[in-house]
Amino acid sequence: MGKHKMGKTEDLIRTYEARLAEIEARLARMEGAGAPAPAAGHAPAARRMRGTGGLRLGVDVGGTFTDLILLDAAKGKVWSAKVPSTPQDSSIGVLNGIEKICREAGVRPSDIAEVMHGTTVATNTVLTGSGARVGLVTTKGYRDVLQIARSYVPGGLGGWVIWNKSLPLARLEDTIEADERIDAQGNVLVPLDEAALRRDLKKLRERGIEALTISLFNGYVSDVHEARVARIAAEVMPDIPVSTSHATMPEMYEYERTETTVVNSYVRPVVAKYVANLQRELRAKMGDVNLQILRSDGGLSSAQSAMDQPVNLLMSGPAGGVSGALWIAKNAGFKNLLTFDMGGTSTDVALIENGVARTRRETRVADVTVRAPSIDVRTVGAGGGSIAYVPDLTRALRVGPKSAGAVPGPAAYDRGGEVATVTDANVVLGYLPSDARLGGDMTIRRDLAVKAVQQVADALGKSLEDAAEGIVAIVNENMCGALRLVSVEQGYDPRDFALIGFGGAGPLHGNALSRLINAWPSIVPPGPGVLCAYGDATTRLRNEASQTFVRTTATTSDREVGAMLRDLADRASADLEDEGVPRAEQETLYQIDIRYQGQGMKLTIDMDPAALAREGLAGIAHRFDREHEQLFTFALDAPHELVGLRAVVQGQEKPFIGRDYGQGGPDASHAVVHDTRIYHAGTWHDARIYDRAKLQSGNRIHGPAIVTEMDATALVLPGHVGIVDRVGNILIWPEGHEKAR
Amino acid sequence: MPAKVVQSNPQPFTRVKVDPITLDIVENALRNARAEMDAVLFRTAMSPGIREQHDAFPMIANQEGKMVVGQFGSFLYGFMQGYQGTIEDGDIFITNDPYSCGGAVSHLNDWLLMMPIFHDGRLVSWAAMFGHMTDVGGKVPGSLPTDAKMIYEEGMIIPPTKIYRGGKLNDELFAILLANTRMPEWNKSDFLAIIASLRLAERRVRENIQRFGVDTYISAMHDMLDRNKVAMGAIIKLFIPEGRDKASRFHDWIDDDGQGNGPFKIACTLWREGDVAIFDFAGSDPQSLSSINFLLNEEMFKMFFGAFTINLFDPQILFNDGFYDLVDVRIPAGCILKPKKPAALSCRTHMLGRIFDLMGGLLGQGAPDALNAAGFSDSPHFMYSGFVSDGKWFQLFQIGFGGVPGRPVGDGPDGHSMWPAFTNVPNEFLEAYFPLRIRTYATIPDSGGAGLHRGGNGISIAYEMLEAGEISIHDDRWLTYPWGVNGGEPGMRSTKTLVRKDGTRENIPSKCDRVRSPPAISCISTPGAAAAGATRWPARPRRCWPMSSAALSASKVRAVTASSSPAERWTTARPTSCALTWRGPRTRSSSTAGSRTCRSSRPAPARKPGSSRRKTPSSSARPWPRNDRDARPELCAGGLSCPPALGPAASRADGRLRPGLLRPRLAALRRRGLRPRP
């Protein structure tokens, strides 16, 4: 007994020693001592390459994997790498990845000039509730602004019976009221009581808050009091980061503005620590590298502004995917695109029109909605891990939103999962063959998947295969609902769009979804699992400045609006210049928020400065009428009301770099791995499995077929054909479609 | 004679077998269509009531008019039975007349638009939506007079009428409608927004038919209705004991009608006969001569009942009309829930809200652990109108919220809506567009009852009116308390106070019109909610209260004693003696009356001869207690005459009932395979 125990302890010691050695080795490498030798023939860079000439690295940190893409613009080459994420400190995973990709590319880390990074650290902070303890300063009479929120209870009639409200991110006991008041025109009605404020702020400091939010009533019109409170706070609590609502989101609606600013404070210490840490480690390894973070709206921001306004990063992860899809689309010659990024627990969908992703002025993460611009990504709780079940009462088949997550995961992954998931259904149907690779180290057990799906089949009284097909059909329908929200609901016809599916599970469902909404072709990009990193690496630097400006068109003038927009553009442009983009390389776009006087919504009209100079306010109103009619079937002869003005300034587009996919004929048989069978539309079909790495452009893959690669599996349904284009995408068309010939 | 449906294609639909997965897909497609209808409406409507507060409700029904997706159940069947004319492709119907649609809309402000959807010459579906118009004429701005005696005083009545014929708007009729409102711009835009939503529903329905075929689509709608019937059949058997002798009884009160009369009782008895649940409202008070009447639509009540129960089992289900045959709602004609035309209806909103409490109290007797307490359960309205200094008319209609009850699943949220989809109006918006300043918008600490799961707090709002104008207020629960269950304490009641410019304070009634407002502040406190479950340990942490500033103390705001001027008919909003002794002269017709079941615990004060209005006893000189929960269970509806399981006093004495925990209970029910109890 004792001996046995001893043996165990020794094992443990050995394990620890091994780990320690690993860590020491890594530390040594990080300090540069053990950096991999440059590959033969690659001369050390004489000087750091800057801008478009240097090496660009895109990094996307996901829940399971960290993906990297390295682009060499000069040579037109691209490398990708995938390493496990390190949730306890993501930067370790990033550094491991950098090391791996540099080894593969035969370059030194110090050759990399720019690192573009999409991060979910802000999102996860909100999702896991691990943000800072936030203190809040409101105007007297408004301490409950977060408690009352908009009084909305989700669910239908009687929804309140089962709904529990989540706690606000700033606690009521950490909320103080400032005795002050500004009216809706910005006039001071009650001057700020500074003595009382100081006293209350001291109490807040003693309570142990870690970040402070100042959001005063009507603070969107004037920041005179917010700025004063911020100065006093800086004296009382110099170490605590302060966010003011006027600086974060100067827009009307007290709850939304306060919530947005509080979320900014909430994620700020975590994000700031992460970014600062990453920047420090990157510099240690790569010298004077330029770190940029992808924002929710698809723009890039400097590390510093990411640390100051982290609320703009909540959708940084999904935005990377959309940017990647944009990049793919541009190179494949598609301008109108629906994107869907299907992961383990959820699917993000977005719409790209004319090469531009649709954005909106709010971001949602779980229960939290903030007014920060983001790419209009809709998330549905449907992913590979979504659980299928049959409620006793209604005997309906439901899929999701509950998910098996990474642990225990789908039954087929053999990690203890026992309930049927979408992945299990895909395994049962043969879409996900048992020898598919999932980032290399996961095995798929069909027997376990069968066992799980059989439970659903029994509850439904159907055959195993039909139940599995039902699960896939339902999850497709849920995703289809999300695709409609971004397309049909916005007045777009999905038939005018191509569909691009990525993420681990996207290429499996893309073909079926294209069929549902009639969006062709269904595009499977190369490396669907690392598309987000592509997006990070290829995004332009972007900045914007905005202002609330509520005025009917009759009470303002072309000149006034023109001058304000020019000022905004100057401001945005100066910031971008500071971040290294000279004015000559900048493009400016104006955005005007406008509505009929009396309406609550607003539509955003895009105009370039030349068009505004030419058409003026009348042109804005006319464009609004047209869009209103397109979206809502009618236009009114009511007065037009401007709501907000915004100038968006962007850096120049990065040139394309891609792998050469050679030129092959229609015959793809050289890439066949082996034969298999899949179940579709009620019967089993003979199908072939192809290896993506061996496909050449021009090859045609006739469905039913399965295409496997490092990190994803694609399905071509019977009656469809996949054609490899010149940049390596597989374009799936219905057999007989005019463009498929 | 029912309406004649004109169809160019006489071929009947064939009922086909729809495989369960297609059925689920159609279900999701319709659910999405409804969400899209909402999205279009909220974005394009103009009145704050619809665009900010979402007081509008969409529906998609099958060709027979049964609701398949929607909120409040279908009224189309009744409309099709009652309409004397044709229903043709391209028609859209409008009505706001509660009496011609069996109460499907319950006051004239709700404009109901109904559109038949045709495909290939056959009627295949209906889309409908009603929305609350800020003004439809009548004697006061907002069209919700508290002193109406007949419905004609409440605005223009639109009987079911074709507003679109052959796809074309009847401009002249529309012009008449708009000419009869104080806010024609808003009504026009709201109307067009509803039409846009209906057209969207039409497109979706047609897309579905193209995708699945018309017979599959029609059959799928049938199947969805059937699915609800099966599910609800099981629930009815589970919750409701069979036989009249085992009936549950419950009643609650509406405090007054704004005219010095009240309280008004609504009573209901529930039992089961075979598969059918029977709700019998006999014992409710007769209809009132004032406007507190509520024309309760039987179908809507069924929907309430269904939504209440099915939410606990499969919240994802697309809830619809399918189970309606399993519920029998009996409302005696001439009672306050089924008044006869032309009874006034403009204060009906409180009765509508109180239905939640009534339902909770009734159903809870079958499942005490799944029992919710009472909430604010009325609909606090604030209306303010007048002319700004440049002569322009302004008019605001705003709905307020209070405490949501403590429930077995947790504490009640503070100042939230108990109605689906509703949201509040941002105060910055109000200040930017109306001559208003909102000085306070906060919850009232501890106005929710204490208990294992505390009730939500009410809201205190202080409006400062900057222009001379008139305000109207509707609220309730100023007299009776939101009742607690299983030993949870009741919630705090509501108050209304007017502070004149010279600093004088005056309590005003909870329902009143034409309060002239030279610049003044109106403080409105909405009711809190009661708690579910006794506090078994000293104090579950309640709302914290960090402020020590006296000015912020809610108790100060409400510690207003009566300082009445003789001109005011109300001396205080809160009689502090046992309020149930206070009963004004009954203006209701006694001929139809059932006997009142209300028993007062104290003798009624002598009534002055000739006085048609009543003052409350003047014991209100006592300062109002800060915590308005000093155990007067006799004022809780449940404490009066309901079964002991519900009354807070009774259940405190009876230690048998333990704090409810819903989930284990439900798990146990599921394990039992949802079989009815022996």
Interface residues (C-beta under 8 A of the other chain):
Chain A: K140 G141 Y142 R143 D144 V145 Q147 I148 R150 S151 Y152 V153 G155 G156 L157 G158 G159 W160 V161 I162 W163 N164 K165 R171 L172 E173 T175 I176 E177 D183 A184 L189 F217 N218 Y220 M252 Y253 E254 Y255 E256 P391 D392 L393 T394 R395 A396 L397 R398 L460 K462 E469 G470 A473 I474 E477 N478 G481 R484 L485 V488 E489 V550 Y596 G598 Q599 G600 M601 H628 L631 F632 T633 F634 L636 A638
Chain B: P20 I21 L23 D24 I25 E27 N28 A29 R31 N32 A35 E36 A39 V40 F42 R43 T44 A45 M46 S47 P48 R51 E52 Q71 F72 E185 W186 K188 S189 L192 A193 I195 A196 R199 L200 R227 V230 A231 A234 I235 M303 F304 A307 F308 N311 L312 F313 D314 P315 Q316 I317 F319 F356 N372 G375 F401 V404 P405 R407 V409 G410 D411 P413 D414 G415 H416 S417 M418 W419 P420 A421 F422 T423 N424 P426 N427 E428 F429 E431 A432 R437 I438 R439 T440 Y441 A442 T443 I459 A462 R543 C544 P546 M547 S549 A551 L552 R670 G673 L674
